């Protein structure tokens, strides 16, 4: 772990600052939109726009990097992020915010692709898994830290937007000044969606459903807090709870994943997350129970990304894993675009109001649990001793990070095979 920190500390520090800025602007817009009188449906378009831009960036950023290089792409996109964050309080209009969120999503996706390829280059076969774990920890810690910063400037003026912009601007320095050499860049051509569905129906369907559930958490949790009448402090704690739980539960679930039928674990985890959402729908007026529900939802739903990836890998040859990762990211992105839009409609006063936030998450996770149970009846489980290792991965990962996770899984599997061979 110390070796990873010594070789990639600048990258991890820069990414941490970026994640603080990203987490802050997401929550900030959710609260500020309510103050500006935006409807819940309008805010759903604002939040969905981020995932539309993110999906577009994940497809176009690799070609941009090949044409002009890592440094130029990173600097240009990060500069746009900083500028758009300053623009939000100056143009308090839903259309302007939607356009800004598309740009922000596109740029963050490109920045992540650039940074993740740098991280992969800085790691070697012995510590790539540790580097990936540290990267995920930094991402989640950054989002949690952002919620505390919400209380510094408040959502009413422009100070919090300036803080987010400054953090993103500062993040350039450690990455651009301390990391060398610039790595070679290449990603595998994504596998077709039909191929992925044929290889792993649960992986394909699960990634789509999970995209909607995660985007609802990431994009609409602050909006829910605002329309439900929570205070600013309560909203910050509520949003942070999702990611604290994800960080704490990821590794125990990974340990279980390597020791049982992953479909059964996916069924249990998705069912547990749905139970947390139902609890919030029934008793969410009590803040302590609301936090408990957020902890259960975050702790169960976020690790599902790694579980579904590991399950899909169990049916892939090593040579096909990188190609499949691109397709899975795309499927997840499609679900993520739809998530805030449907959530916003359900949360409108004409439909279910604020409980619609949890209703949407519950329906998706119940559907995922039921489909996992159905798949268990369709083919036999892969023997535990033949399954690969689950690599920790967050739902905001790009194709590059997914490919790194695939490399880690392959290396771990090869090491296990060598260890099992007689001396």
C-alpha positions in Angstrom: 0.0 0.0 0.0 2.8 2.4 0.9 4.4 1.6 -2.5 1.2 2.6 -4.3 1.0 5.9 -2.3 4.6 6.8 -3.0 4.2 6.3 -6.8 0.7 7.7 -7.2 0.1 10.1 -4.3 -0.2 13.1 -6.7 -2.8 11.4 -8.8 -4.8 10.2 -5.8 -4.6 13.7 -4.2 -5.8 15.4 -7.4 -8.6 12.9 -7.9 -9.7 13.4 -4.3 -10.0 17.1 -4.8 -11.9 16.5 -8.0 -14.3 14.2 -6.2 -14.9 16.8 -3.5 -15.7 19.3 -6.2 -18.0 16.9 -8.0 -19.8 15.8 -4.8 -20.2 19.4 -3.7 -21.7 20.7 -6.9 -24.2 17.8 -7.1 -25.6 18.3 -3.6 -25.4 22.1 -3.9 -27.5 22.1 -7.1 -30.1 19.9 -5.5 -30.6 22.3 -2.6 -30.2 25.5 -4.6 -32.7 24.4 -7.1 -35.4 24.2 -4.4 -34.5 27.7 -3.2 -34.7 29.0 -6.8 -38.2 27.5 -7.1 -37.3 24.9 -9.7 -39.9 22.1 -9.8 -38.9 18.5 -8.9 -39.3 17.5 -12.6 -37.0 20.4 -13.7 -34.4 19.2 -11.2 -34.7 15.7 -12.6 -33.7 16.9 -16.0 -30.8 18.9 -14.5 -29.5 15.8 -12.7 -30.1 13.4 -15.6 -28.1 15.7 -17.9 -24.9 14.9 -15.9 -25.2 11.2 -16.8 -26.0 12.0 -20.4 -22.8 14.0 -20.6 -20.9 11.3 -18.7 -21.9 8.6 -21.1 -20.9 10.7 -24.1 -17.6 11.5 -22.5 -16.8 7.9 -21.8 -17.3 7.2 -25.6 -15.4 10.2 -27.0 -12.6 10.9 -24.4 -10.5 7.9 -25.5 -10.3 9.3 -29.0 -9.5 12.8 -27.7 -6.6 11.4 -25.7 -5.2 9.5 -28.7 -5.3 12.7 -30.8 -3.9 15.3 -28.4 -2.6 13.4 -25.4 -3.4 13.0 -21.7 -2.1 16.4 -20.4 -4.0 18.6 -22.9 -7.2 16.6 -22.4 -7.0 16.7 -18.7 -6.2 20.4 -18.5 -8.8 21.4 -21.0 -11.7 19.4 -19.5 -10.8 20.3 -15.9 -10.8 24.0 -16.9 -14.3 23.7 -18.3 -15.5 22.0 -15.1 -14.1 24.9 -13.0 -15.8 27.5 -15.3 -19.2 25.8 -15.4 -19.2 25.6 -11.6 -18.8 29.4 -11.4 -21.6 29.8 -14.0 -24.3 28.0 -12.0 -25.1 30.9 -9.5 -24.8 33.5 -12.3 -27.4 31.8 -14.5 -30.1 30.3 -12.3 -32.2 28.9 -15.1 -33.2 25.2 -15.5 -32.1 25.2 -19.2 -28.7 26.7 -18.4 -28.2 24.2 -15.6 -29.1 21.3 -17.8 -26.6 22.4 -20.4 -24.0 23.0 -17.7 -24.6 19.6 -16.3 -24.1 18.0 -19.7 -20.8 19.7 -20.0 -19.8 18.9 -16.5 -20.7 15.2 -17.0 -18.8 15.0 -20.3 -15.7 16.7 -18.7 -15.7 14.6 -15.6 -15.9 11.4 -17.6 -12.9 12.5 -19.7 -10.9 13.5 -16.6 -11.6 10.1 -15.0 -10.6 8.3 -18.2 -7.3 10.2 -18.2 -6.6 9.8 -14.5 -7.5 6.1 -14.5 -5.1 5.4 -17.4 -2.4 7.2 -15.5 -3.1 5.2 -12.4 -2.9 2.0 -14.3 0.4 3.0 -15.7 1.8 3.9 -12.3 0.9 0.5 -10.9 2.4 -2.9 -11.6 1.1 -6.4 -11.5 1.9 -6.7 -7.8 0.1 -3.6 -6.5 -2.6 -2.9 -9.2 -5.3 -4.3 -7.0 -4.2 -2.1 -4.1 -4.1 0.9 -6.4 -7.6 0.3 -7.5 -8.8 -0.1 -3.9 -7.1 3.2 -2.9 -8.7 4.9 -5.9 -12.2 3.8 -4.9 -11.5 4.9 -1.3 -10.4 8.3 -2.5 -13.5 8.7 -4.7 -15.9 7.8 -1.8 -14.0 9.9 0.7 -14.1 12.9 -1.6 -17.9 12.7 -2.0 -18.3 12.3 1.8 -16.0 15.3 2.5 -18.0 17.4 0.0 -21.1 17.1 2.2 -19.3 18.6 5.1 -18.2 21.5 2.9 -21.9 22.2 2.1 -22.1 23.7 5.6 -19.2 26.2 5.0 -20.7 28.5 2.5 -24.3 27.5 2.3 -26.4 27.2 -0.9 -27.9 30.7 -0.9 -25.1 32.7 -2.4 -22.1 32.0 -4.6 -19.4 31.0 -2.0 -20.0 27.2 -2.2 -19.9 27.3 -6.0 -16.6 29.2 -5.8 -15.2 26.6 -3.3 -16.1 23.8 -5.7 -14.4 25.6 -8.6 -11.3 26.3 -6.6 -11.0 22.7 -5.5 -11.2 21.5 -9.1 -8.7 24.2 -10.2 -6.2 23.2 -7.5 -6.6 19.5 -8.4 -4.7 20.2 -11.7 -1.4 21.0 -10.0 -0.5 17.7 -8.3 -1.5 15.7 -11.3 0.0 17.7 -14.1 3.2 18.6 -12.3 4.1 15.4 -10.5 3.1 12.5 -12.8 5.5 11.3 -15.5 5.9 9.8 -18.0 2.6 10.2 -19.8 1.3 6.6 -20.4 0.4 5.0 -23.7 -3.3 4.9 -24.1 -5.5 2.1 -25.5 -8.9 0.7 -24.7 -10.6 -2.4 -26.1 -13.5 -2.1 -28.5 -16.7 -2.7 -26.5 -18.5 -6.0 -26.9 -21.9 -5.7 -28.5 -24.9 -5.6 -26.1 -26.3 -8.7 -27.7 -23.2 -10.6 -27.0 -23.1 -9.5 -23.3 -26.8 -10.4 -22.9 -26.1 -13.9 -24.3 -23.1 -14.4 -22.1 -24.5 -13.0 -18.9 -28.1 -12.0 -18.9 -28.0 -11.1 -15.2 -24.9 -8.9 -15.7 -26.6 -7.1 -18.5 -30.0 -6.5 -16.9 -28.4 -5.9 -13.5 -26.1 -3.2 -14.8 -29.0 -1.4 -16.4 -31.2 -1.5 -13.3 -28.3 -0.5 -11.0 -27.5 2.5 -13.2 -31.0 3.9 -12.5 -30.7 3.1 -8.8 -27.3 4.7 -8.4 -28.1 7.8 -10.5 -31.2 8.4 -8.3 -28.9 8.3 -5.2 -26.1 10.4 -6.7 -28.4 12.9 -8.5 -31.6 13.1 -6.5 -30.8 12.5 -2.9 -30.2 16.2 -2.2 -33.3 17.1 -4.1 -35.3 14.6 -2.0 -33.9 16.2 1.2 -34.9 19.6 0.0 -38.5 18.8 -0.9 -38.9 16.6 2.2 -38.0 19.6 4.4 -34.7 18.5 5.8 -32.3 21.1 7.1 -29.0 21.7 5.3 -27.1 19.8 8.0 -29.5 16.9 7.7 -29.2 16.8 3.9 -25.4 16.7 4.1 -25.5 13.8 6.6 -28.2 12.0 4.6 -26.2 12.2 1.3 -22.9 11.3 3.0 -24.4 8.2 4.6 -24.9 6.5 1.2 -21.2 6.7 0.5 -19.9 5.9 4.0 -21.9 2.7 3.9 -20.7 1.9 0.4 -17.1 2.2 1.6 -17.6 0.1 4.7 -19.6 -2.7 3.2 -17.7 -3.2 -0.1 -14.9 -5.3 1.2 -16.9 -7.7 3.4 -19.3 -8.4 0.5 -16.2 -8.9 -1.7 -15.0 -11.6 0.7 -18.4 -13.3 0.6 -18.6 -13.0 -3.1 -15.5 -15.2 -3.6 -16.9 -17.9 -1.4 -20.5 -18.5 -2.6 -22.8 -18.4 -5.6 -22.7 -14.8 -6.7 -26.2 -14.9 -8.0 -27.4 -15.8 -4.5 -25.4 -12.9 -3.0 -26.8 -10.5 -5.6 -30.3 -11.7 -4.7 -29.7 -11.1 -1.0 -27.9 -7.8 -1.4 -30.4 -6.3 -3.8 -33.3 -7.5 -1.6 -31.6 -5.9 1.4 -31.3 -2.6 -0.4 -34.9 -2.8 -1.4 -35.8 -3.4 2.2 -34.0 -0.3 3.2 -35.9 1.7 0.6 -39.3 0.3 1.8 -38.3 1.2 5.4 -37.7 4.8 4.3 -41.0 5.0 2.5 -42.9 3.9 5.6 -40.9 5.6 8.4 -38.8 8.2 6.6 -40.3 11.0 8.7 -38.0 10.0 11.5 -34.5 11.2 10.7 -32.7 8.4 12.5 -34.6 5.8 10.5 -34.0 7.8 7.3 -30.2 7.6 8.0 -30.5 3.9 8.7 -32.3 3.3 5.5 -29.7 5.4 3.6 -27.0 3.3 5.1 -28.7 0.1 4.1 -29.4 1.3 0.6 -25.9 2.7 0.0 -24.2 -0.3 1.6 -26.2 -2.8 -0.5 -26.6 -1.1 -3.9 -23.1 0.4 -4.5 -21.2 -2.9 -4.1 -23.6 -4.5 -6.6 -21.6 -2.9 -9.4 -18.5 -5.0 -8.4 -20.7 -8.1 -7.8 -22.3 -7.9 -11.3 -18.9 -7.3 -12.9 -17.4 -10.3 -11.1 -20.4 -12.5 -12.0 -20.1 -11.5 -15.7 -16.4 -12.3 -15.6 -17.2 -15.9 -14.5 -18.6 -16.6 -17.9 -15.9 -14.8 -20.0 -12.5 -15.8 -21.3 -9.7 -13.6 -20.2 -9.3 -12.1 -23.7 -13.0 -11.0 -23.7 -13.1 -9.3 -20.3 -11.8 -5.9 -21.4 -14.2 -5.7 -24.3 -17.1 -6.7 -22.1 -16.3 -3.9 -19.6 -17.0 -1.2 -22.2 -20.4 -2.7 -23.0 -21.3 -2.9 -19.3 -20.3 0.7 -18.7 -22.5 1.7 -21.6 -25.5 -0.3 -20.3 -25.1 1.2 -16.8 -24.9 4.6 -18.4 -28.2 4.2 -20.2 -29.9 3.2 -16.9 -28.3 6.2 -15.2 -29.7 8.7 -17.7 -33.2 7.4 -17.1 -32.9 7.2 -13.3 -33.3 10.9 -12.3 -36.0 11.5 -14.9 -38.3 8.8 -13.6 -37.4 9.6 -9.9 -38.3 13.3 -10.5 -41.6 12.3 -12.0 -42.4 10.0 -9.1 -41.5 12.7 -6.6 -43.8 15.3 -8.1 -46.8 16.3 -6.0 -49.1 14.9 -8.6 -47.7 11.4 -8.2 -46.2 10.2 -4.9 -44.3 13.2 -3.6 -40.9 12.8 -1.8 -41.5 9.1 -1.0 -41.3 8.5 -4.8 -37.5 8.7 -4.4 -37.4 5.6 -2.3 -40.2 3.9 -4.3 -38.1 4.1 -7.5 -35.0 2.6 -5.8 -37.1 -0.1 -4.2 -38.7 -1.2 -7.5 -35.4 -1.4 -9.3 -33.7 -3.4 -6.5 -36.6 -5.7 -6.2 -36.6 -6.3 -9.9 -32.9 -7.1 -9.7 -33.3 -9.5 -6.8 -36.2 -11.3 -8.6 -34.2 -11.6 -11.8 -31.2 -13.0 -10.0 -33.5 -15.6 -8.4 -34.9 -16.4 -11.8 -31.4 -16.8 -13.3 -30.5 -19.3 -10.6 -33.2 -21.6 -12.1 -31.8 -21.3 -15.6 -28.3 -22.7 -15.3 -26.1 -24.2 -12.8 -23.8 -22.1 -10.7 -20.1 -21.8 -11.5 -18.2 -23.8 -8.9 -16.7 -21.4 -6.3 -13.2 -22.7 -6.9 -13.5 -21.7 -10.6 -14.8 -18.2 -10.1 -12.5 -15.1 -10.3 -11.8 -12.6 -7.6 -14.1 -9.6 -7.1 -12.3 -6.3 -7.5 -13.7 -3.3 -5.7 -15.3 -0.8 -8.1 -17.6 2.1 -7.7 -20.6 2.9 -10.0 -18.9 6.1 -11.3 -16.0 4.1 -12.9 -15.2 4.5 -16.6 -14.2 1.8 -19.0 -10.6 2.3 -18.2 -11.1 1.6 -14.5 -13.3 -1.4 -15.4 -10.5 -2.7 -17.6 -8.0 -2.3 -14.7 -10.4 -4.2 -12.5 -10.5 -7.0 -15.1 -6.7 -7.1 -15.1 -6.7 -7.5 -11.4 -9.2 -10.3 -11.5 -7.2 -12.1 -14.2 -3.9 -11.7 -12.3 -5.5 -13.0 -9.1 -7.0 -16.0 -10.9 -3.7 -16.9 -12.5 -1.9 -16.6 -9.1 -4.5 -19.0 -7.6 -4.0 -21.5 -10.4 -0.2 -21.4 -9.9 -0.6 -21.9 -6.2 -2.9 -24.9 -6.8 -0.4 -26.6 -9.1 1.8 -29.3 -7.3 5.3 -28.3 -6.6 
